[in-house]
Amino acid sequence: MLEPQQLTRVIYPVVICMGLALYLHWSVYPPEDDNHARGGRTTFQILKQGAPDLMTSIILVVSFVFFTVLSTYCLLRLYARGRSNLIRYWMALSVALTLGEQGGRTLLLWCQTHSLLKYVDAITFHVVLWNFAVGGVVTVFYHAPRFVNQGYLIVMSAIVSDVIAKVAGGATWIILIAFVVWDLYAVLSPSGPLRQIVEIAKSRKEKLPALVRVAADASDSEACSLITVEPEPGTEDIIPEEAKEEATDERRHLQLGLGDFIFYSILVIRSSRAGLTPVVASLTAIIA
């Protein structure tokens, strides 16, 4: 059983991530979009834009699902062949592009939205963005203070959530449903790629090649996104069973991947387009 402190340490980042995603979605937008008001968008203005073309929605959904499935199986093949370093470089590049490219675009739009560009020159903007992206890679893939590590992961989740949630019409709902179905297969099916990755990691007693957030003890001053809960190699035969159970209990933490945070944030963003009541209902259901 998880202790209440471990549960609350994960609830706080989830709530902060959903709040930040909502803020980005409703306060950051292109200034040329005349359907937006200073305070954000209204449901009427969104419905007034009309539904997208059916073929466009199909292409969007198929593209998201195709590249998700393709990248997952590529990850499985690389990990099965022992290419852990290549996976690490791949994820580092993904983090850098998310923070640097999309994060920079979001920051630029935020400055435009709030009329702050006149106070920032191009050189300063790019220097800050470069340090933000590089610092994020170092923080996520190496040891760093836990609040800094979680802060970067929350920002990444909020940025990705905002990008996906801006897909027009009901395509976002279809994408979410498709991701749920794919996740169930990938994790629970014996032939699922994510389940195979977990089994391989257990057999090798290695860290999972994934970005996860852990509810660590309050005494932990550092945290790393690449986490393992397996014992050290060669120690199973010399540790008594009682000691093994105690050690397992000590290492049992509640872990959530970035995909969970992104899914929750997208759900809340899409619910917010229907009003305040759906937002409160979504937040309550997710926390529960």
Disulfide bonds with the S-S distance in Angstrom:
none
